[in-house]
Amino acid sequence: MNAAKLTLLLLGLMLAACSASKPMGEASASVTLMTFNAQNLFDNIDDPVKDDKAYLPLAAKQNDAHRSACAEIRNRYWRAECLDLDWSDEAVNHKLGVLAEVIRQINGGRGADVIALQEIENKYILERLRNEYLADLGYQESILIEGTDNRGIDVAFLSRLPLVAAPKLHPLKIRTHQDRARDTRGVLEARFVLPDGSKMTGYSVHFPAPFHPTEMRIAAYRHLQSLRATLPDDEVVFAAGDFNTTSTEDAREKLLDTYVRPDWQVAHDYCEGCPGTYYYAPDNNWSFLDTIIVSSGSTGTWQLQSDSVTIPRGIPAQNTTEVTTEVSPARYDSATRQGASDHWPLVVTLSTKAP
C-alpha cells in the first residue's frame, strides 16, 4: 500500500470513529425568524371597501370625487400623498423588487425560514412578491386573512415550514376608544411543523400606533397573552411584528416587563449595539417598534440563540441620514425610486440542542 492510499485509509478511519462517537439523536436543527414592516405594500387597484385611495396611479386621481375625498384628510402629509402619489405599475414593481432584496440578504440569499410581515394590503400583492420576486426561495403559499383595518393593511406570513392547520385571525377588541377600532389589526395565528416534527405556533402582530392611547396597546398585549394561554405548555411559541411600543413609552409604563418578559424572551434584549428598528422622530430617539418574542415551552427543546439576533440593513436602499445624522431606515419614495421601508427588519435563530 502506497503512502497516498495509507493516508486516505487513516482519514476514513478517523472520520468513522468521530461519527461513531456522536450519540444518536444529538443532531441540531435551526429555524430563522424574521419580522418586517414592509411600509404600505399596496397594489394599485382600487378596493371600494378599503381606504386605499392614496395608492393608485396618478392618472386615476384626476377627478373631482377623488380630490374631494383627499381634501377631507386633516394630516397634511397624508393629504398630499392622497393627491399626488403616483402608485404606478413601475412604482409597485420597484417596491416589490427592493423588498425582495431586503429579504434575500438573510441566510446567504435564502431568506428567513418564517417571515412575519406587516402593512400588506392583500394576499394578491403578497403572492406577487412570492411568485415573481422570491420564486426560487421555496416559500409556500402566503398566509394572510383580511382584517378590518380601515386602510386595509394586514399582517401576514411567508414560510418554508408547512402548516399544521388552517391559520386564524384573532380580531383585537378594545372596549374603550371604540371610535378608533377601525385603526387596529388582529393577531394572525399560524401553526407550523418544525424540522424535528414538533409544532410551533407563530403570531404576526401589528399593535395600535403610538399616537393612540397606551390603553390600546395594553389591550393588545393582554390579547396576545390570552392567545398564548390557550396553547399546550410544551409548545414553542413566538410572536413577531410591529408592537408599536416606543422606548419612551416602555420606560414610563414598563409594558414589556409587565406583559412580556415574565413569560417570553425578547429578541432585542440580546441585540448588542443595535440602535433599534425605527427612529421615532416625535421623541427624537430610537425604538424597537419591531421585535420577536419567544416562549420555548416546558420542554425547552427549541431555544432562541442569543448571539443570532440581528438587524439586517446591508442593502443600500434601506439606509438614509436624512431623518437623523445617524443612519436610519429609509422610507420608500415612489417618485424617486429610493428607500425600502421606514422600519428595519429583525432576525433571530431558534435551534435545538447542538451536537
N, C-alpha and C positions, 0 to 999 in steps of 0.2 A: 504493500500500500504506500503510495507516494505521499509527500508532505501535504499537498493540497487536499487530497481525499481525507487524510487523517484530521486535518483542521475542520473540515466540514462535518465529519462524524462527531468530533468532540463538541462542536457548536450545537449540533442536533441533540446530543445527549443532555447538554446544559439546558436547552430550551424545554426539553421534555421534563427534566427534573423540576424546573421552575413551574411548569404547568401542573405537574402532579402535586406540588406543594401548596397550590392555591385551593382553599376549601371550596366545596361545591356551594352554589347559591350566593357567592360573595360578589358577583359581578355588579358593578354600579350602573345606574341609568340616570339620565338627566333630561330635564324639560326646561326650555326657556319661555318666560312670560314677558310680555311687553304691554304697556299701556300707552295710548297715543290719542290725544285730542287732535283730530285732523283739521280743525278750524273750517267749519262750513263746507263740507264736501257735499255740494248740491249738484243735481243735474240742472239742465236749463229748460226744463219742461214745466209749464205752469200746473200746479196742483191746486184745484179750486177749493179744497178743504183745508189747505195749509197756507200760512202767510210766508210764501216763498217768492214774493214779487220782486225782491231785490235781485234774485239770482235768475235773471232772464237776459237774453241778448238785448242789446241796446235798441235794436230795431223793433222789438216787441213792446218797448216802453213809450213809444211815440204816440200816445193817445191821451185824451183828457181824463178818462177814467183812471188810468194808471197814475198820472200826475196828481190827481185829486187825492187818491189813496195815500201817496207818498207825502203829500203836504200835511197830512194829519199826524205824521210821526214827529214827536217832540224833540227827540235827540238829533242834533244837527248832523252828526256823522252818519247815523243810520238813515236819515232823510236823504242826504246826498248819495249814499250808497244805493238807495231805492231808485233815485232818479237817474244816476249817471253810471253805475257799474255796468260794464259790458260783459256779461257772463256768456260769452260766445262759445261756439264749439271749440275753437282754438284755446280759449282760456281753460275750459273744462279739461281738455286733453293735456294741457301743460300741467295743470294742478294734479291730475292723476299720475302723471309721469314723475313729478318731484316727490309725491308721497311714496311712490314705489321705490325711489332712490333711498329715502329715509328708512324704509322697512328693510331693504336689501343690505344695509350696512351691518346687520346683525348676523352672527353665525357664518361668517365668511361668504356672505351673499345669499344665504338660505332664508334669512328672516327668522324671527322668533317662532317657536312651535305654536304658541297661542298668543293672539293679539287681541286685547280689549280696546275697542275704538269708541270714540265719542264724536258727536256732531256729524253724523252721517244722515243724509236726508232719507234714503230709502235703500231697499235691497238692490234695486236696479243699478244704482251708481256704484254700490259696493261690489256687485258682481262684475261690473266693467273693470274695476280695479283688479279684481282677482283674475279674470279671464284674459284681459288684454295687456296687463302690465306685470302680473305676478304669476303667469300661467305655468311657468316651469318650477314653481316652488312647492307644489303638492298640496296647496290648501284645499280643503274640502269646501262644499257649498257654504257660502257665508251665512251667518246666523244673525238675523235681525227681525224683530217683531215691532210693527208700527205702534208707537205710543201716542200720547195726546198732547205733546208739546205743541204750542201754538205755531211755532215756526216750522215744525216738522223735523227737528233734529232728534236723532235716535242714538241709542247705544247699540253696540254690535260686537261680534267676534269673527275673526278669521282664525282657523285652526287646522293643523295637520292631524290632530288627535281625533279619533272617531267619537261620536256621541253615543251615550248610553240610552238616552230617551229624548223625546221632543223637548226643546227649550221652552222656558216660561218667562213671561214678562210680569213682574210684580209691580203694579202701579203704586206710586207714592201718594198716600192720602194724608193730607195735613189739615187738621181740624181748624186751626187758626189760619188767618190770611187766605181765606178762600178766594179772594179776588186775584191772587197770584198763582192759583193752582194750574193755570194753563202754561205757566213757565217752569214746569217741572218734568222730569223724566223718571220712568220707572226703573227698577233693577232687573237686568236681564240675567236669567239663570241658565247655565248650560252645564251638563254633567258629562265629563269626558272619561275615556279609558286611558290610563297611563301605560307606559311601555311594559310594566311588570304585571299588567292585568287588573290592578286595583283601580278604584274610582276616584275622581277628583271633581269637585264642584267649583265652578267659577262664576263670579258675579261681575258684570260690567256695569259701572255706575257713573252717573253724572249728576252730582248733587246741585241744589239751588245755588245760583250765582252769589258772589259776595255782597252785591248790593241789596240782596234780600235779607230780612232779619235773621239773626243767628238761630232763632227758634226753628226756622225751616230746615236748617242743616242738622240741628239736634234731632228733629223728627226723622230725617234721612238716616242718620247713624242708628237710631233706635230701630228703624225699619230693617236695616241690614242685620242688626243683632238678632231680631226676631226670626229672620230667614235662616241664619246660621243655626239657631236653636232647634230647627226642625230636622236637621241632618244627623246622620249617625255620628257618634262621638269619635269613631276611629277613622273618619274620612278626612283626607286633606282638602282644605277649602282655601280659595283665595278670592279677594275682591280687588279689582283694578279699575282705575279710571280717574276722572276729574272730581275730586272730593270738594273742590272749591273752598277749602279752608285756608285762609291766608295765615302767614306766620304771626301776624299781629293778632288776629282773632284767636288763634290757638294759644298764644302766650297769655292772653287775657282770660279765655274761657276754659282752657285745658280740655279741649274736645277730644283729642287723641288719647290723652291719659285716661279720660273718663270712659270713653265709649269704644276704644280700640285696643290699647296696649294691655289691658288685663287679659285679653284672650287671643290676640293676634300679634305677630311680628310685623313691624312697619319697615318696609324696604329702605326708605331713605334714612332711617336711623344708622344704617351701615354704609351710607354713601359718602365716604370721606372726601372732603374737598369739593363736593358738589354744591353749587350755589342754590339750586332749586330748579324747577321745571318751568317757572313763569315769573317774569318780572312784573310785580304788581305796582303799577305807577301811582295809584292813589296813596299808597303807603310808602312809596319810594324805597321798596325793598323787595327781596326775593322770597318766594313761597314755593313749597311743594304742593301746588294745587293738585298735581297728578302724582299718584303713588300706587303701590301694590301692597296689600296686607295679606298675610298668610297665617292660617291656622293649621298646624301639621297633623292634628288628630291625636288620639290617645296612643296609637302605636308608634308614632314618630318616625315611620319608615321613610317618608319623604320630608326633606328639610330644606329650608331656604339657605342657600350658600351665601354667607355674609360678604365674602370677597367678590361676589359676582354682580353686585348692584352697580349699574352704570347709567349715565345719561348719554345716549348715542347722539352726537352732534358733529359728526365728521363730514357731513355734506355741506358745502359752502352756502347753499341756498337756505340752510337752517339758521344762519347767524347774521346778526346785524349789530352795529354800535349806534344806531340812530336813536334808540329809546334811552339808552344809558351809555356812559363811557365804557362800561364793561360790555363784553359780548353777550347778547341776549337773543331769545328766539325771534326769528324774522317772520312777521306776519305776511301771509300771502297777499300779493298785489297783482291782480289780474291785468291791470293796464300795462305795467312794466314787465310782467312775467318774472317777478322776483319774489323771494321768500318761499316758505313752505307751510309753516303754521306758527301761530303765536305761542304755542306750547312746545317744549321739548319732550320727547318720549322718555320712558324709564323702563329698564330691563332688569330682570332677575333670573337666576337659575335655581330650580329645585332639583335635588338629586337624592338618590338612595345612598346607602352606606357604601363607601368606597372600598375597593378590594384591598 
